[in-house]
Structure formats: C-alpha cells, structure tokens
C-alpha cells in the first residue's frame, strides 16, 4: 500500500509527464478507485513527511486548475488554505502545517475526481 500512496502523492509529476492521460485515468491505473476508502489523509500526510518536496507540485497543480472544485494555496495570512468552490459548496479551512494542508487537499481532490 505504501507504493500506492507514494504514487498518489506523486500524481502531479506523472500528470505533467504524461500530458495526454487524465488524472482520472492515472487514478485508475494506480488502482485508487478500489482502495480509496482505505487511504486516509493521515496516510497521505505520513508519506508527505518522507517526500515534502512533492507538496510544491500539488500547489502548482492546484494553481493551474481551470475548473471549479478543490484548491490548495498559500493565502494572504501566510496560512495554507484548502477549500472547495462549486455550485453546491463553498468551504475553506486554514492550516499552519503545509503538509497537513496538502494531505487534506490531495484526499479531497482525488476523491472528487473519482466521482466524475
């Protein structure tokens, strides 16, 4: 399962390198659809502790999104914001811890992609 979690937190790099493949398809290649309920924000956080450089990939991924949904950014208060903007939901949570914020974003984002 650790290999799968590493692949999940590395998704922005895979997405960038394989520009003709959607995030949805990458998630299915990894097998996330079958184990999404078994992977928690805490699991992602633990893996990000080992690979903290991957957090900036997620910040860039979020910044480059051109659609409604989940986002992850450094806000004006120098805190990390994770939120969702769409027609049914507008939420935002602030985090002091960049890695915890990233883990929360990754879990929400990947689960939302699977629902599409």
C-alpha positions as CSV (number, residue, x, y, z in Angstrom):
1,X,0.0,0.0,0.0
2,X,2.9,2.4,0.7
3,X,3.9,2.2,-3.0
4,X,0.4,3.2,-4.0
5,X,0.4,6.1,-1.5
6,X,3.7,7.3,-3.0
7,X,2.2,7.1,-6.5
8,X,-0.7,9.1,-5.3
9,X,1.4,11.9,-3.8
10,X,3.5,11.9,-7.0
11,X,0.5,12.3,-9.3
12,X,1.2,15.9,-10.4
13,X,4.5,14.8,-11.7
14,X,3.0,11.8,-13.6
15,X,0.2,14.1,-14.9
16,X,2.8,16.6,-16.2
17,X,5.0,13.9,-17.8
18,X,2.0,12.1,-19.4
19,X,0.1,15.1,-20.6
20,X,-2.2,13.0,-22.8
21,X,-3.5,11.0,-19.8
22,X,-6.2,12.4,-17.5
23,X,-5.9,12.4,-13.7
24,X,-9.0,10.2,-13.7
25,X,-7.1,7.6,-15.9
26,X,-4.0,7.9,-13.7
27,X,-6.0,7.2,-10.6
28,X,-7.5,4.1,-12.2
29,X,-4.0,2.9,-13.4
30,X,-2.8,3.2,-9.8
31,X,-5.9,1.3,-8.5
32,X,-7.1,4.1,-6.3
33,X,-10.7,3.5,-7.1
34,X,-10.6,0.1,-5.4
35,X,-8.8,1.3,-2.2
36,X,-9.9,5.0,-1.8
37,X,-11.8,4.2,1.4
38,X,-8.7,2.6,2.9
39,X,-6.4,5.6,2.4
40,X,-6.8,8.4,4.8
41,X,-5.5,12.0,5.0
42,X,-3.2,10.7,7.7
43,X,-1.7,8.1,5.4
44,X,-1.0,10.8,2.8
45,X,0.5,13.1,5.5
46,X,2.8,10.3,6.7
47,X,4.1,9.8,3.1
48,X,4.5,13.6,2.6
49,X,6.7,13.7,5.7
50,X,9.1,11.5,3.8
51,X,8.8,13.4,0.5
52,X,8.0,17.0,1.4
53,X,9.2,18.4,-1.9
54,X,6.1,16.9,-3.5
55,X,3.9,19.5,-1.8
56,X,5.0,22.2,-4.1
57,X,3.9,20.0,-7.1
58,X,0.4,20.0,-5.5
59,X,0.4,23.7,-5.0
60,X,1.3,24.2,-8.7
61,X,-1.3,21.6,-9.8
62,X,-4.0,23.4,-7.8
63,X,-2.9,26.8,-9.2
64,X,-3.1,25.5,-12.7
65,X,-6.6,24.1,-12.4
66,X,-9.1,25.8,-14.6
67,X,-12.3,24.5,-13.1
68,X,-14.4,24.6,-10.0
69,X,-13.6,22.1,-7.2
70,X,-10.9,21.8,-4.6
71,X,-8.0,24.1,-4.3
72,X,-4.8,24.4,-2.2
73,X,-2.9,27.7,-1.8
74,X,-0.9,29.9,0.5
75,X,-3.3,32.7,1.5
76,X,-2.7,36.4,2.4
77,X,-2.4,35.4,6.1
78,X,0.6,33.1,5.3
79,X,-1.5,30.1,6.1
80,X,-2.3,27.2,3.8
81,X,-5.9,27.2,2.6
82,X,-7.8,24.1,1.4
83,X,-11.2,24.8,0.0
84,X,-13.9,23.9,-2.5
85,X,-15.7,26.2,-4.8
86,X,-18.6,24.8,-6.8
87,X,-22.3,25.4,-7.2
88,X,-23.3,23.4,-4.1
89,X,-20.3,24.1,-1.8
90,X,-18.0,26.9,-0.8
91,X,-15.8,25.9,2.1
92,X,-12.3,26.7,3.2
93,X,-10.1,25.5,6.0
94,X,-6.8,27.2,7.0
95,X,-3.7,25.2,8.1
96,X,-0.5,26.3,9.7
97,X,1.1,23.0,8.6
98,X,1.8,22.8,4.8
99,X,2.0,19.0,4.8
100,X,-1.3,18.6,6.6
101,X,-3.0,21.0,4.3
102,X,-1.6,19.2,1.3
103,X,-2.8,15.8,2.6
104,X,-6.3,17.2,3.1
105,X,-6.3,18.7,-0.4
106,X,-5.0,15.5,-2.0
107,X,-7.6,13.3,-0.4
108,X,-10.5,15.6,-1.3
109,X,-9.2,16.3,-4.8
110,X,-8.7,12.6,-5.7
111,X,-12.0,11.5,-4.2
112,X,-13.8,14.2,-6.2
113,X,-12.0,13.2,-9.4
114,X,-13.2,9.6,-8.9
115,X,-16.8,10.8,-8.6
116,X,-16.7,12.4,-12.1
